[in-house]
Amino acid sequence: MSGWARKRFWKNAVVEAADGRFTVTLDGRALKTPAKAPLVVPTRAFAELIAAEWHAQGDVVNPETMPATRAANAAIDKVRGQKAEVTDMIAAYGDSDLICYRAEAPQKLVEREAQVWDPFLDWAAHRYGTRPVAYTGVMHAPQPSELLANMQADIERLDAFELTAFHDLVSMSGSLIIGLATIDKFATPEELWAASRVDEDWQTEQWGADEEAEALAAGRQKAFLDAARFYFALQSA
């Protein structure tokens, strides 16, 4: 995104209606994506997040502080044109889901994984009619085909903007089930992120924090929470 970094030239960033959808104008000039497509989004709530990012910029635009704008650009310029491919890529997480691979030892970690992750398996069983199978170890083992098909059907219902946000929920957590539980409001985004970190948190408790790993985790957490915020903004009027 650094290619479109520029000096601030506007005073006001305003949300405006655009044929039943919404755009953001900078002193009356409608935003466009890096590919020069009109930046038009489905809901006012999401457009307001974008406008707030542009309003908050200093003398020089910093794309790294504009995740909602980046998400909208990605949805319009990339995901919209290859929705089936993105859907398949995300759905593939279901057959190697983080929460379905459990530690053999120590027993306290085994118990913690079960305590945190088993409720997600119960939720999936209720929603999709088939319970995911939890395996011990890290070798790949298949999930029931009916479960995978039903989860993919949920992903296929998402539009390009929702799918863009959902991609980060899944890729940042490493779990399709956690991603689906997030958009189903199974728990708060903060609680769902914490659920994805059981193994890492255990390692930190045993061996102490690693600054580089902590910084990377903080970035992933922000991306996950941003994605949840964007997804729910896309559900608002």
Summary of the structure (lengths in Angstrom):
residues: 237
radius of gyration: 19.8
end to end distance: 28.6
largest distance: 61.7
contacts: 724
relative contact order: 0.13
helix: 62%
strand: 10%
